[in-house]
Amino acid sequence: MTIRSLQDAAPGIAPATNNPQVSVIIAAYNCAPYLASAIESALGQNGVSVEVVIVDDASTDGTAEVARRYEKTGRVRLLVNEANRGPSFSRNRAIHAAHGEWVAQLDGDDWFAPGRLATLLQLAVARKADLVADDLLMVEDRTLRAVSTRFVDNGVPLRTPLSIEPLDLIRYDLGSIKPVVRRAFLSEHSLAYDEDVKFGEDFLLLLKAMLAGAQVTIQPEPMYHLRRGNTGSLTTQRSNLFSQIENTTRQLLADSEVSRHPEIMAALRRRLSHVKRLATLEEVVRLAKHGHFVSVGRKLLADPKLIRALLQRAPAMVAIRMRRRVYRKLLNGVCHPPGAGALGAS
């Protein structure tokens, strides 16, 4: 996609002024090796005025020092938590401090492709959206090789920008998207991240925003680069993921506002059953890899449905690998490497 300036592409959005159009919020914790690239990918966005609000969540590795080097640009502000409070608290604090009309979330070890924000704001204006997002390109930390995207892995059949409903959010597990949100919408509906939730807070906020009437549009082009392989073993990551999905789904099922929507409740129950089975399958695979076949047999005997789930999971994983292989052939340089940190080096 060729990115044009917002002045040419979307007359409804004002040119850059002292009041930023977008506040990029970064909840940062122990991401010193990556933070400069994240900041520069935000400051380097063309066609849109940007400020960056960083909340350091009591890091111990020099994350705050990296952020301070960028404060001299006049476009970066750093807030430091006195104690580690988690991503939800930090994001809420950043949003409260934000000045932009829109708020864009960026993790401290990820980065934006050039022109991402201009493209998404152009789409938001065209679709009159309160929230707009794109696909996430998953990139190996060590090699910076693009592996796949969230939509490819989840089988999202999206080829052109589309407005989605709450059931789409649940069906295609879109809770990990990194949205650009109209800040006034959050304020008008008193929406914030649940600070008691350490994992899965994005899905909670997205669904509650949609139930509050948010118009949500998704762009299929992956312009958010998600670093993979820098947070421990894949087995641990999957176990944590399944646990957080289960916890947030249970919380939503207990929510009085959600309970007024029977079709959403039914979809959430299906989601809960599915993730519980996936978690058990992950445990079965782990036990098999370590040669604990007696324990595997006991689990399968305790729940015979696991055998059918295993038989169904195998072709599903093959399908994901095939989609990844096809996608990698089509990439042709879609992955934009992160910046080298030139702005904050001096």
MOFENQUI-V773510 format. One record per pair of residues at least 4 apart in sequence whose ideal C-beta (glycine too) atoms are under 7 Angstrom apart, sorted by the first residue. I is the first residue (numbers start at 1). J is the second residue. D is the distance in Angstrom with one decimal. If there is no record, write none. Layout:
{{I/J/D} {I/J/D}}
This chain:
{{1/119/6.8} {1/221/6.0} {3/46/6.9} {3/115/3.1} {3/118/5.8} {3/119/5.8} {4/8/4.8} {4/9/4.4} {5/9/6.7} {5/46/6.7} {5/47/3.8} {5/118/6.9} {6/10/5.1} {6/13/4.7} {6/47/4.5} {6/48/5.7} {6/118/5.2} {6/121/6.2} {6/122/6.3} {7/15/5.3} {9/122/4.8} {10/121/6.7} {10/122/4.5} {10/125/4.5} {12/125/4.5} {13/21/6.6} {13/121/5.8} {13/125/5.8} {16/49/3.5} {17/49/6.3} {19/99/6.3} {20/49/4.7} {20/50/5.7} {20/51/4.2} {20/99/5.9} {20/100/4.4} {21/48/5.2} {21/49/4.9} {21/100/5.9} {21/101/5.5} {21/102/6.2} {21/121/6.9} {22/48/5.8} {22/50/5.1} {22/100/4.8} {22/102/4.7} {22/104/5.3} {22/117/5.4} {22/180/6.9} {23/51/5.3} {23/53/5.6} {23/98/3.5} {23/99/6.1} {23/100/3.4} {23/103/5.2} {24/42/4.1} {24/50/5.9} {24/52/4.8} {24/104/4.9} {24/106/5.3} {25/53/5.1} {25/91/6.0} {25/94/3.7} {25/95/6.2} {25/98/6.4} {25/103/5.9} {25/105/5.8} {26/38/6.2} {26/52/6.6} {26/54/4.6} {26/106/5.2} {26/108/5.3} {27/55/5.5} {27/57/6.3} {27/87/4.7} {27/90/3.6} {27/91/4.9} {27/94/6.6} {28/35/6.0} {28/54/5.6} {28/55/6.8} {28/56/5.2} {28/57/6.6} {28/59/6.6} {28/63/5.1} {28/67/7.0} {28/108/3.8} {29/57/4.3} {29/59/5.4} {30/59/4.9} {30/60/6.4} {30/61/4.7} {30/63/6.1} {31/35/5.1} {31/63/5.7} {31/108/3.6} {31/109/4.8} {32/61/4.7} {32/62/4.4} {32/63/4.7} {32/66/5.3} {34/38/6.1} {34/108/6.1} {34/109/3.9} {34/227/6.9} {35/39/6.2} {35/63/5.9} {35/66/4.6} {35/67/6.4} {35/108/5.0} {36/40/6.2} {36/66/5.7} {36/341/3.5} {36/344/5.4} {37/41/6.3} {37/111/5.2} {37/338/3.3} {37/339/5.2} {37/341/6.5} {38/42/6.9} {38/106/5.8} {38/108/5.4} {38/109/6.8} {38/110/6.1} {38/111/5.3} {39/43/6.2} {39/52/5.7} {39/70/5.3} {39/76/6.4} {40/44/5.6} {40/339/3.8} {40/341/6.5} {40/343/5.5} {41/111/3.8} {41/112/4.3} {41/338/6.3} {41/339/6.1} {42/50/5.7} {42/52/5.1} {42/106/6.1} {42/112/6.1} {43/50/6.3} {43/52/6.5} {43/73/6.8} {43/75/6.0} {43/343/6.4} {44/114/6.7} {44/339/6.7} {45/50/5.4} {45/112/6.5} {45/115/7.0} {45/116/6.7} {45/117/4.6} {45/118/6.6} {46/114/6.8} {46/115/6.0} {46/118/6.3} {47/118/3.8} {48/117/4.8} {48/118/4.9} {48/121/6.0} {50/75/6.7} {50/117/6.8} {51/75/5.4} {51/99/6.2} {51/100/6.2} {52/75/6.3} {52/76/4.6} {53/77/5.3} {53/94/4.5} {53/97/5.4} {53/98/5.5} {54/67/4.6} {54/76/6.7} {54/78/5.0} {55/79/4.8} {55/81/6.5} {55/90/4.0} {55/93/5.1} {55/94/4.8} {56/63/5.3} {56/64/4.4} {56/67/6.3} {56/78/6.5} {56/80/4.7} {56/81/6.7} {57/81/5.1} {57/84/5.4} {57/85/6.1} {57/90/4.9} {58/81/5.1} {58/82/6.9} {58/83/5.4} {58/84/4.4} {59/63/3.7} {59/64/6.2} {62/66/6.3} {63/67/6.6} {64/68/6.3} {64/78/6.5} {64/80/5.6} {67/76/6.8} {67/78/4.4} {68/78/6.0} {69/344/3.9} {70/76/4.0} {70/343/6.7} {70/344/4.8} {71/76/5.3} {71/77/6.9} {71/78/6.0} {73/343/6.5} {77/97/6.8} {79/93/6.1} {79/97/6.3} {81/85/5.2} {81/90/6.5} {85/89/3.7} {85/90/6.4} {86/90/7.0} {86/195/6.9} {86/198/5.1} {87/91/5.9} {87/201/6.5} {88/92/6.4} {88/193/3.7} {88/194/5.9} {88/195/4.6} {88/197/5.8} {88/201/4.6} {89/93/6.3} {89/195/4.7} {90/94/6.4} {91/95/6.3} {91/105/6.8} {91/193/5.1} {92/96/6.3} {92/192/5.0} {92/193/5.3} {92/195/6.6} {93/97/6.5} {94/98/6.4} {95/103/5.6} {95/186/6.7} {98/103/5.6} {98/183/6.3} {100/183/6.4} {101/182/6.9} {101/183/6.2} {102/121/6.7} {102/180/5.3} {102/181/6.6} {102/182/5.9} {102/183/6.3} {103/181/5.1} {103/183/5.0} {104/117/6.3} {104/180/4.5} {105/178/5.0} {105/179/6.8} {106/110/6.1} {106/112/6.7} {106/178/6.9} {109/227/4.8} {109/230/6.2} {110/224/6.7} {110/225/5.8} {110/226/5.5} {110/227/5.6} {111/225/4.9} {111/338/4.4} {112/116/4.4} {112/117/6.9} {112/223/6.6} {112/224/6.4} {113/223/4.2} {113/225/6.5} {113/336/4.6} {114/336/6.1} {115/119/5.6} {116/120/6.3} {116/223/3.9} {116/224/6.8} {117/121/6.1} {117/180/6.8} {118/122/6.2} {119/123/6.6} {119/219/6.9} {119/223/6.6} {120/124/6.3} {120/132/4.8} {120/134/6.5} {120/180/4.9} {120/219/6.4} {121/125/6.4} {121/180/7.0} {122/126/6.4} {123/127/6.0} {123/132/5.4} {123/161/5.8} {123/217/5.9} {123/219/5.7} {124/129/4.5} {124/132/4.4} {124/180/7.0} {124/217/6.9} {127/163/6.3} {127/215/7.0} {127/217/4.4} {128/215/6.2} {129/215/4.7} {129/216/6.4} {129/217/4.2} {130/181/6.9} {130/182/4.8} {130/185/4.4} {130/214/4.3} {130/215/5.0} {131/179/4.9} {131/181/4.9} {131/209/6.3} {131/214/5.2} {131/216/4.7} {132/179/6.6} {132/180/5.3} {132/217/4.9} {132/219/6.8} {133/177/4.1} {133/178/6.3} {133/179/4.1} {133/180/6.8} {133/218/5.7} {134/219/4.3} {134/221/5.8} {134/222/6.1} {134/223/4.9} {134/224/6.0} {135/149/4.7} {135/150/6.0} {135/151/4.5} {135/220/5.8} {135/221/6.6} {135/222/3.8} {136/149/6.1} {136/150/4.5} {136/176/6.6} {136/177/6.8} {136/178/6.7} {136/222/6.0} {136/224/4.9} {136/226/4.5} {137/146/5.6} {137/149/5.4} {137/222/3.8} {137/224/6.8} {137/225/5.2} {137/226/6.5} {137/334/6.7} {137/335/6.3} {138/147/4.8} {138/148/5.3} {138/149/6.4} {138/226/5.1} {138/228/4.9} {139/144/5.7} {139/145/6.8} {139/146/5.5} {139/147/6.8} {139/225/5.3} {139/226/6.7} {139/227/5.9} {139/228/6.4} {139/335/5.9} {140/144/6.6} {140/145/4.8} {140/147/5.9} {140/228/6.0} {140/229/5.5} {141/227/5.2} {141/228/6.4} {141/229/4.3} {141/230/4.1} {142/229/6.5} {144/335/6.8} {144/337/5.7} {146/328/6.8} {146/331/5.3} {146/334/6.4} {146/335/4.0} {147/228/6.5} {147/324/6.7} {148/152/4.9} {148/153/5.5} {148/324/4.4} {148/327/6.0} {149/222/4.7} {149/327/6.8} {150/154/5.9} {150/176/5.9} {151/156/3.8} {151/158/6.0} {151/220/6.6} {152/323/5.0} {152/324/6.2} {152/327/5.0} {153/320/5.6} {154/172/5.3} {154/173/5.5} {156/172/4.7} {158/162/5.8} {158/218/6.3} {158/220/4.4} {159/220/6.0} {160/220/6.8} {161/217/5.8} {161/218/6.7} {161/219/5.1} {162/217/6.9} {162/218/5.7} {163/215/6.4} {163/216/6.5} {163/217/5.0} {164/168/3.9} {164/169/6.3} {164/216/5.3} {164/218/5.6} {166/170/6.6} {166/207/6.0} {166/210/4.7} {166/211/6.5} {166/264/5.5} {167/171/5.8} {167/263/6.5} {167/264/6.8} {167/267/5.6} {168/172/6.0} {168/174/6.9} {169/174/4.9} {169/175/6.9} {169/206/6.0} {169/207/6.0} {169/210/6.5} {170/267/4.4} {170/268/6.4} {170/271/5.7} {171/267/6.7} {175/200/6.8} {175/202/5.4} {175/203/2.8} {175/206/6.1} {176/202/6.5} {178/224/4.9} {181/185/6.5} {181/186/6.2} {183/187/6.5} {184/188/5.9} {185/189/6.3} {185/214/6.1} {186/191/4.6} {189/212/4.4} {191/205/6.4} {191/208/6.2} {191/209/5.7} {191/212/6.7} {193/201/4.8} {193/205/5.6} {194/201/5.8} {194/204/5.5} {197/201/4.6} {197/204/6.3} {197/248/6.6} {199/240/6.7} {199/244/3.2} {200/204/6.4} {200/244/4.1} {200/245/6.2} {200/247/6.4} {200/248/3.4} {201/205/6.3} {202/206/6.1} {203/207/6.3} {203/248/5.5} {204/208/6.3} {204/248/5.6} {204/251/6.9} {204/252/6.8} {205/209/6.1} {206/210/6.5} {207/211/6.3} {207/252/6.5} {208/212/6.3} {209/214/4.1} {210/214/5.2} {210/216/6.0} {211/257/6.1} {211/258/6.9} {222/334/7.0} {225/335/6.9} {225/336/7.0} {231/237/6.4} {232/236/4.8} {232/237/6.3} {233/237/6.9} {234/238/6.2} {235/239/6.4} {235/286/6.3} {236/240/6.3} {237/241/6.2} {238/242/6.4} {238/282/5.6} {239/243/6.4} {239/282/6.3} {240/244/6.2} {241/245/6.3} {242/246/6.3} {242/275/5.5} {242/278/5.7} {242/279/3.9} {242/282/6.6} {243/247/6.4} {244/248/6.2} {245/249/6.0} {245/275/4.6} {246/250/6.4} {246/272/6.5} {246/275/5.4} {246/276/6.3} {247/251/6.5} {248/252/6.4} {249/253/6.4} {249/268/5.5} {249/271/5.4} {249/272/4.6} {249/275/6.9} {250/254/6.5} {250/272/6.8} {251/255/6.7} {252/258/5.1} {252/268/5.6} {253/265/6.6} {253/268/5.4} {253/269/6.9} {255/259/6.6} {258/264/6.0} {258/265/6.6} {259/265/6.2} {261/265/6.4} {262/266/6.3} {263/267/6.5} {264/268/6.2} {265/269/6.5} {266/270/6.6} {267/271/6.4} {268/272/6.4} {269/273/6.5} {270/274/6.2} {271/275/6.3} {272/276/6.3} {273/277/6.5} {274/278/6.4} {275/279/6.3} {276/280/6.6} {277/281/6.2} {277/309/5.2} {278/282/6.4} {279/283/6.7} {280/284/6.4} {280/299/6.9} {280/306/6.2} {281/285/6.4} {281/306/6.8} {281/309/6.0} {281/310/6.4} {281/313/5.9} {282/286/6.4} {283/287/6.3} {284/288/6.3} {284/296/5.5} {284/299/5.7} {284/306/6.7} {285/289/6.4} {286/290/6.7} {287/292/4.2} {287/295/4.9} {287/296/5.0} {288/293/6.7} {288/296/5.3} {292/296/6.4} {293/297/6.3} {294/298/6.6} {295/299/6.6} {296/300/6.4} {297/301/6.2} {298/302/6.2} {299/303/6.7} {299/306/6.5} {300/306/5.4} {300/307/5.7} {305/309/6.1} {306/310/6.1} {307/311/6.6} {308/312/6.3} {309/313/6.0} {310/314/6.8} {312/316/6.4} {313/317/6.2} {314/318/6.6} {315/319/6.2} {316/320/6.7} {317/321/6.5} {318/322/6.4} {319/323/6.4} {320/324/6.3} {321/325/6.4} {322/326/6.5} {323/327/6.1} {324/328/6.3} {325/329/6.9} {326/330/6.7} {327/331/6.7} {331/335/6.7} {341/345/5.6}}
